[in-house]
Amino acid sequence: MKPWSAFRFRDYRMLWFGSVAAMVTMNLRVLATGIWLYEETGSGVVLAGLGLIELGMRIPANLYGGALADEVDRKKLMAVTQAASFLLIAAMAVLEGSGTLRIWHIYVITAVLSSTSVLGGPARSALTARVVPRSHLMHAVATNTATMQIGTMVTPIVFWFASLTTDLTLSFAVTAGTAAVSAVLPLMIRIDGRAEGSTSGQSRVRNIVDGLKYVKSHPILPGLYLLDIGVTVVSFYRQLFPIFADHLYRGGRGTVSALTWANSAGGLIGSFIVMFTRDYRAKGMLVLWATLLYGVLLIAFGATTVLWVGMIVIVALGATDGVGMTSRQAIVQLTTPDNMRGRAIAAHSLAAMSANGIGQAEVGFMSEMIGADRTMFLGGAISIVVVFLVWWLVKGVRQYRYTDVPSAAAADDDDSQSSQPPFQTGLRDLN
């Protein structure tokens, strides 16, 4: 099967293009707001505060978004949340252009957009398994991860050109434009956006509780989520590139763009690596190996003071992170039924995003206290310990073996909606 096989399906192409636009929107917003705050204050603590705000808003929104994705039309949910991004980012462009943008504006808008982006995230991920057959799902998930990296590779280039002006008005305006595109494309998907066996008759709180119970009883997912949390909390570096550019390389906007591009290039490489691991059945061990190497590379990153060497290390970090993230997402999709998929993905996103928020705060504060280099040394060492603990304590992760099940129809075929193969593939021996 060719790596780009998922693009055979029209609905997947629409989902993919919409995802690229949404990812570019989010990354441009993160870059623009982060650099605006750092240039305005010069404080890593202010950036850390931004991470705490995102965390506080994302936790409830993520749980709610997972339940919504299993109840309502996923296409409309994506469109509405991206429309909110367009309106609020356009407001930041107007405020910056008039010279009235303030720190509290950034904080409030970030809080709202953290909620809306999370509400639409589970719907976008859950829809992937509906627009391609199961036989193409591993490639589709890998392509989705590559989409994220393509978006983040395009972002620093676009941002660099847009930020050549004296202020960041153009950067915010371009971001609003990509948000508008991402709001329209989901509505062009033909397949029914509602989950099979939708639980819309139950209360939303009951649906959330049922989803959490399902994840808790799953033999693999809790271990994967704990691994993600344990590593990311002590190592999250992506949104703190302004700090690393300053502390390690004495650079500014150009250095931030270079580091962001290198991380995205590495993530793209990692996504393509996963596409060629289809016959490697030990998907759980693939996650563990990738995360172990990630911890080692964190230590190497903290030791670099030359930009081009740091970029090479960041490429490798991005690649190992890409392999681990793609494999985790694929395992969630492959082992969860459609009417639980939104909530299972939301739990995964909750683990990742909560860890990102805490990690941004932790790495920001620690960089101020002990320096950026020592923060990465500490994060790498703890990450290695976490990998060994999950390998030892959670047998479901190390024992999981993926088994392919042929799919009878393509996702764009009329009868594909009623011929879904079993979802519990590879789980029987773990229970």
C-alpha positions as CSV (number, residue, x, y, z in Angstrom):
1,M,0.0,0.0,0.0
2,K,1.4,3.4,-1.0
3,P,2.0,6.0,1.7
4,W,-0.4,8.4,0.1
5,S,-3.2,5.9,-0.4
6,A,-5.7,7.7,1.9
7,F,-5.9,10.5,-0.7
8,R,-7.8,8.2,-3.0
9,F,-10.9,9.2,-1.1
10,R,-12.5,12.6,-1.8
11,D,-13.9,13.1,1.7
12,Y,-10.5,12.4,3.2
13,R,-9.0,15.1,0.9
14,M,-11.5,17.6,2.1
15,L,-10.8,16.7,5.7
16,W,-7.1,16.9,5.1
17,F,-7.1,20.3,3.5
18,G,-9.3,21.6,6.3
19,S,-7.0,20.2,8.8
20,V,-4.0,21.9,7.2
21,A,-5.8,25.2,7.3
22,A,-6.8,24.7,11.0
23,M,-3.3,23.7,11.9
24,V,-1.7,26.7,10.2
25,T,-4.2,28.9,12.0
26,M,-3.4,27.5,15.4
27,N,0.3,27.6,14.9
28,L,0.4,31.1,13.5
29,R,-1.7,32.3,16.5
30,V,0.6,30.6,19.0
31,L,3.7,32.1,17.3
32,A,2.2,35.6,17.0
33,T,0.8,35.7,20.5
34,G,3.9,34.2,22.1
35,I,6.3,36.5,20.4
36,W,4.1,39.5,21.0
37,L,4.0,38.7,24.7
38,Y,7.8,38.1,24.9
39,E,8.7,41.2,23.0
40,E,6.3,43.2,25.2
41,T,7.5,41.9,28.6
42,G,10.7,39.9,28.1
43,S,9.4,37.4,30.7
44,G,9.3,33.7,30.5
45,V,6.8,33.8,33.4
46,V,4.3,35.6,31.2
47,L,4.5,32.8,28.6
48,A,4.2,30.3,31.4
49,G,1.0,32.0,32.5
50,L,-0.4,31.7,29.0
51,G,0.1,27.9,29.2
52,L,-1.8,27.8,32.5
53,I,-4.7,29.7,31.0
54,E,-4.8,27.3,28.1
55,L,-4.7,24.3,30.4
56,G,-7.5,25.7,32.6
57,M,-9.8,26.2,29.6
58,R,-8.9,23.0,27.7
59,I,-9.7,20.4,30.4
60,P,-13.5,21.0,30.6
61,A,-13.8,21.9,26.9
62,N,-12.0,18.7,25.9
63,L,-14.3,16.4,27.8
64,Y,-17.3,18.2,26.5
65,G,-16.0,18.2,22.9
66,G,-15.5,14.4,23.0
67,A,-19.1,13.9,24.1
68,L,-20.3,16.3,21.4
69,A,-18.3,14.5,18.7
70,D,-20.2,11.3,19.5
71,E,-23.6,13.1,19.5
72,V,-23.8,15.9,16.9
73,D,-22.7,16.3,13.2
74,R,-18.9,16.4,13.4
75,K,-18.6,18.4,10.2
76,K,-20.8,21.3,11.6
77,L,-18.9,21.2,14.9
78,M,-15.6,21.7,13.2
79,A,-17.0,24.6,11.0
80,V,-18.5,26.4,14.0
81,T,-15.3,26.2,16.1
82,Q,-13.1,27.4,13.3
83,A,-15.5,30.3,12.6
84,A,-15.0,31.4,16.2
85,S,-11.2,31.4,15.6
86,F,-11.7,33.6,12.5
87,L,-13.7,36.2,14.4
88,L,-11.4,36.5,17.5
89,I,-8.1,36.4,15.6
90,A,-9.5,39.1,13.3
91,A,-10.3,41.1,16.4
92,M,-6.6,40.8,17.5
93,A,-5.5,42.1,14.1
94,V,-7.7,45.2,14.5
95,L,-6.5,45.8,18.0
96,E,-2.8,45.4,17.0
97,G,-3.3,47.7,14.0
98,S,-4.9,50.4,16.1
99,G,-2.1,50.1,18.8
100,T,-4.6,49.0,21.5
101,L,-3.7,45.3,21.9
102,R,-2.9,44.6,25.5
103,I,-1.7,41.5,27.5
104,W,-5.1,40.9,28.9
105,H,-6.6,40.8,25.4
106,I,-4.1,38.0,24.5
107,Y,-5.0,36.1,27.6
108,V,-8.7,36.4,27.2
109,I,-8.8,35.5,23.5
110,T,-6.3,32.6,24.1
111,A,-8.7,31.3,26.8
112,V,-11.7,31.3,24.4
113,L,-9.8,29.9,21.5
114,S,-8.3,27.2,23.6
115,S,-11.8,26.0,24.4
116,T,-13.2,26.3,20.8
117,S,-10.2,24.6,19.2
118,V,-10.4,21.7,21.7
119,L,-14.2,21.3,21.1
120,G,-13.6,20.7,17.4
121,G,-10.4,18.5,17.8
122,P,-12.1,15.2,18.7
123,A,-14.6,15.6,15.9
124,R,-11.8,16.0,13.3
125,S,-9.9,13.0,14.5
126,A,-12.9,10.8,14.9
127,L,-14.1,11.6,11.4
128,T,-10.9,10.1,10.0
129,A,-12.1,6.6,10.6
130,R,-15.3,7.4,8.7
131,V,-13.8,8.8,5.5
132,V,-11.3,5.9,4.9
133,P,-11.7,2.1,5.3
134,R,-10.0,0.4,8.1
135,S,-7.3,-1.0,5.8
136,H,-6.2,2.5,5.1
137,L,-6.6,3.9,8.6
138,M,-3.0,3.6,9.8
139,H,-1.8,5.5,6.7
140,A,-4.6,8.1,7.2
141,V,-3.6,8.7,10.8
142,A,0.1,9.0,9.8
143,T,-0.9,11.4,7.1
144,N,-2.9,13.4,9.6
145,T,0.2,13.7,11.8
146,A,2.2,14.7,8.7
147,T,-0.5,17.3,8.1
148,M,0.2,18.8,11.5
149,Q,3.9,19.0,10.7
150,I,3.3,20.4,7.2
151,G,1.2,23.1,8.9
152,T,3.9,23.9,11.4
153,M,6.6,23.9,8.6
154,V,4.6,26.3,6.6
155,T,3.8,28.4,9.6
156,P,7.3,29.8,10.5
157,I,7.9,30.7,6.8
158,V,4.6,32.5,6.5
159,F,5.1,34.1,9.9
160,W,8.6,35.3,9.0
161,F,7.4,37.1,5.9
162,A,4.3,38.5,7.8
163,S,6.4,39.7,10.7
164,L,8.8,41.8,8.7
165,T,6.6,44.7,9.4
166,T,7.1,46.9,12.5
167,D,4.2,45.3,14.3
168,L,2.3,42.0,14.1
169,T,-0.9,43.2,12.4
170,L,-0.2,41.4,9.2
171,S,0.6,38.2,11.1
172,F,-2.8,38.3,12.8
173,A,-4.6,39.2,9.6
174,V,-3.1,36.2,7.7
175,T,-4.0,33.9,10.6
176,A,-7.6,35.1,10.4
177,G,-7.6,34.3,6.6
178,T,-6.5,30.7,7.2
179,A,-9.1,30.4,9.9
180,A,-11.8,31.3,7.4
181,V,-10.7,28.6,5.0
182,S,-10.7,26.0,7.7
183,A,-14.3,26.9,8.7
184,V,-15.6,26.3,5.2
185,L,-13.9,23.1,4.1
186,P,-15.5,20.7,6.6
187,L,-18.9,21.5,5.1
188,M,-17.7,20.1,1.8
189,I,-17.4,16.6,3.2
190,R,-20.1,14.4,1.8
191,I,-20.2,11.5,4.3
192,D,-22.7,11.7,7.2
193,G,-21.0,13.5,10.0
194,R,-22.9,11.7,12.8
195,A,-21.3,8.8,14.7
196,E,-22.7,5.3,14.2
197,G,-24.8,4.3,17.2
198,S,-24.9,7.9,18.4
199,T,-25.7,8.3,22.1
200,S,-27.6,11.6,21.6
201,G,-30.5,10.2,23.7
202,Q,-28.5,10.2,26.9
203,S,-27.5,13.2,29.0
204,R,-24.2,14.7,28.0
205,V,-22.8,14.2,31.6
206,R,-23.7,10.5,31.4
207,N,-21.9,10.3,28.0
208,I,-18.8,11.9,29.4
209,V,-18.8,9.5,32.4
210,D,-19.3,6.5,30.1
211,G,-16.4,7.6,28.0
212,L,-14.1,7.9,31.0
213,K,-15.2,4.5,32.3
214,Y,-14.4,3.0,28.9
215,V,-10.9,4.5,28.8
216,K,-10.2,3.4,32.4
217,S,-11.1,-0.2,31.6
218,H,-9.1,-0.3,28.3
219,P,-6.0,-2.5,28.6
220,I,-3.8,-0.1,26.6
221,L,-5.0,3.5,26.5
222,P,-4.4,4.4,30.2
223,G,-0.7,3.4,29.8
224,L,-0.3,5.5,26.6
225,Y,-1.9,8.5,28.2
226,L,0.2,8.2,31.4
227,L,3.3,8.0,29.2
228,D,2.4,11.1,27.3
229,I,1.7,13.0,30.5
230,G,4.8,11.9,32.4
231,V,7.1,12.9,29.5
232,T,5.5,16.1,28.3
233,V,5.1,17.7,31.7
234,V,8.9,17.9,32.1
235,S,9.9,18.4,28.5
236,F,7.4,20.6,26.6
237,Y,9.5,23.0,24.5
238,R,7.6,23.8,21.3
239,Q,5.8,26.9,22.5
240,L,8.8,28.1,24.4
241,F,11.2,28.5,21.5
242,P,11.4,32.3,22.2
243,I,13.1,31.4,25.5
244,F,15.4,28.8,24.0
245,A,16.3,31.1,21.1
246,D,17.3,33.8,23.6
247,H,19.0,31.6,26.3
248,L,20.8,29.1,24.2
249,Y,21.5,30.9,20.9
250,R,21.0,34.6,21.7
251,G,18.6,35.0,18.8
252,G,15.3,36.6,18.1
253,R,12.4,36.1,15.7
254,G,14.5,34.5,12.9
255,T,15.9,31.9,15.4
256,V,12.4,31.1,16.7
257,S,11.2,30.5,13.1
258,A,14.3,28.3,12.4
259,L,13.7,26.2,15.5
260,T,10.0,25.9,14.8
261,W,10.7,24.8,11.2
262,A,13.3,22.2,12.3
263,N,10.8,20.7,14.8
264,S,8.1,20.5,12.2
265,A,10.5,19.0,9.6
266,G,11.4,16.3,12.1
267,G,7.7,15.6,12.9
268,L,7.0,15.2,9.2
269,I,9.9,12.7,8.9
270,G,8.6,10.8,11.9
271,S,5.1,10.6,10.3
272,F,6.5,9.1,7.1
273,I,8.6,6.6,9.2
274,V,5.3,5.3,10.7
275,M,3.9,4.8,7.2
276,F,6.6,2.2,6.6
277,T,6.0,0.4,9.9
278,R,2.7,-1.1,8.8
279,D,4.1,-4.7,9.1
280,Y,5.6,-4.0,12.6
281,R,2.9,-5.4,14.8
282,A,4.3,-4.3,18.2
283,K,2.8,-0.8,18.0
284,G,3.0,-0.3,21.8
285,M,6.8,-1.1,21.8
286,L,7.2,1.3,18.8
287,V,5.8,4.1,21.1
288,L,8.1,3.2,23.9
289,W,11.3,3.0,21.8
290,A,10.5,6.4,20.1
291,T,9.8,8.0,23.5
292,L,13.0,6.6,25.0
293,L,15.1,8.1,22.2
294,Y,13.1,11.4,22.7
295,G,14.4,11.6,26.3
296,V,18.0,11.1,25.2
297,L,17.7,13.8,22.6
298,L,16.3,16.3,25.1
299,I,19.6,16.0,27.0
300,A,21.5,16.6,23.8
301,F,19.3,19.7,23.0
302,G,20.1,21.2,26.4
303,A,23.9,20.8,25.6
304,T,23.8,22.7,22.3
305,T,24.8,26.4,22.0
306,V,25.3,26.4,18.2
307,L,22.1,27.0,16.2
308,W,22.7,24.6,13.3
309,V,23.6,21.8,15.7
310,G,20.5,22.6,17.8
311,M,18.4,22.5,14.6
312,I,19.7,19.0,13.8
313,V,18.8,17.8,17.3
314,I,15.4,19.5,17.1
315,V,14.8,17.6,13.8
316,A,15.6,14.3,15.5
317,L,13.4,15.3,18.5
318,G,10.5,16.1,16.2
319,A,11.0,12.8,14.4
320,T,10.8,10.7,17.5
321,D,7.9,12.7,18.8
322,G,6.2,12.2,15.5
323,V,6.6,8.5,15.6
324,G,5.3,8.2,19.1
325,M,2.4,10.6,18.6
326,T,1.2,9.0,15.4
327,S,1.4,5.5,16.8
328,R,-0.5,6.5,19.9
329,Q,-3.2,8.1,17.8
330,A,-3.5,5.0,15.5
331,I,-3.8,2.7,18.5
332,V,-6.7,4.8,19.9
333,Q,-8.5,4.7,16.5
334,L,-7.8,1.0,15.9
335,T,-9.0,-0.2,19.3
336,T,-12.1,2.0,19.8
337,P,-15.7,1.7,18.3
338,D,-17.1,4.6,16.4
339,N,-19.7,5.6,19.0
340,M,-16.9,5.8,21.6
341,R,-14.2,7.2,19.4
342,G,-14.8,10.9,20.0
343,R,-14.6,10.4,23.8
344,A,-11.5,8.2,23.6
345,I,-9.8,10.7,21.4
346,A,-10.9,13.5,23.7
347,A,-9.3,11.6,26.6
348,H,-6.1,11.3,24.6
349,S,-6.2,15.0,23.7
350,L,-6.9,15.8,27.4
351,A,-3.8,13.9,28.4
352,A,-1.7,15.6,25.7
353,M,-3.0,19.1,26.1
354,S,-3.1,19.1,29.9
355,A,0.5,17.9,29.8
356,N,1.3,20.6,27.2
357,G,-0.2,23.3,29.4
358,I,1.5,22.1,32.6
359,G,4.7,21.4,30.7
360,Q,4.7,24.9,29.2
361,A,4.4,26.4,32.7
362,E,6.9,24.0,34.2
363,V,9.6,24.5,31.5
364,G,9.0,28.3,31.5
365,F,9.4,28.6,35.3
366,M,12.3,26.2,35.4
367,S,14.1,28.0,32.6
368,E,13.9,31.2,34.6
369,M,15.1,29.4,37.8
370,I,17.9,27.1,36.6
371,G,18.4,28.0,32.9
372,A,17.0,26.5,29.7
373,D,19.9,24.0,29.3
374,R,19.5,22.4,32.8
375,T,15.7,22.3,32.3
376,M,16.2,20.1,29.3
377,F,18.8,17.9,31.1
378,L,16.3,17.3,33.9
379,G,13.4,16.7,31.5
380,G,15.3,14.2,29.5
381,A,16.4,12.2,32.5
382,I,12.9,12.1,33.9
383,S,11.5,11.1,30.5
384,I,13.8,8.1,30.3
385,V,12.6,6.9,33.8
386,V,9.0,7.3,32.8
387,V,9.4,5.1,29.7
388,F,10.9,2.3,31.8
389,L,8.1,2.6,34.4
390,V,5.4,2.3,31.8
391,W,7.1,-0.6,30.1
392,W,7.4,-2.4,33.4
393,L,4.0,-1.6,35.0
394,V,1.6,-1.5,32.0
395,K,1.8,-4.9,30.2
396,G,-0.9,-3.9,27.7
397,V,1.4,-1.4,26.0
398,R,4.3,-3.7,25.6
399,Q,2.2,-6.7,24.6
400,Y,-0.2,-5.1,22.1
401,R,0.0,-6.6,18.6
402,Y,-1.8,-5.0,15.7
403,T,-3.6,-7.4,13.3
404,D,-5.0,-6.2,10.0
405,V,-8.6,-6.8,9.1
406,P,-9.5,-6.4,5.4
407,S,-12.1,-3.7,4.8
408,A,-15.0,-4.6,2.4
409,A,-15.6,-1.1,1.1
410,A,-14.1,2.3,0.6
411,A,-15.2,5.1,2.7
412,D,-16.7,6.9,-0.2
413,D,-18.8,3.9,-1.3
414,D,-22.5,4.0,-0.4
415,D,-22.4,0.7,1.5
416,S,-19.3,1.5,3.5
417,Q,-21.4,2.9,6.4
418,S,-22.8,-0.5,7.3
419,S,-19.8,-2.8,6.9
420,Q,-17.4,-1.8,9.6
421,P,-15.0,-4.6,10.7
422,P,-14.3,-5.4,14.3
423,F,-12.6,-2.8,16.4
424,Q,-11.1,-4.9,19.2
425,T,-8.3,-6.2,17.0
426,G,-5.3,-7.3,19.0
427,L,-7.0,-6.7,22.4
428,R,-8.4,-10.2,23.2
429,D,-5.2,-11.6,24.7
430,L,-4.6,-8.5,26.9
431,N,-7.9,-8.8,28.9
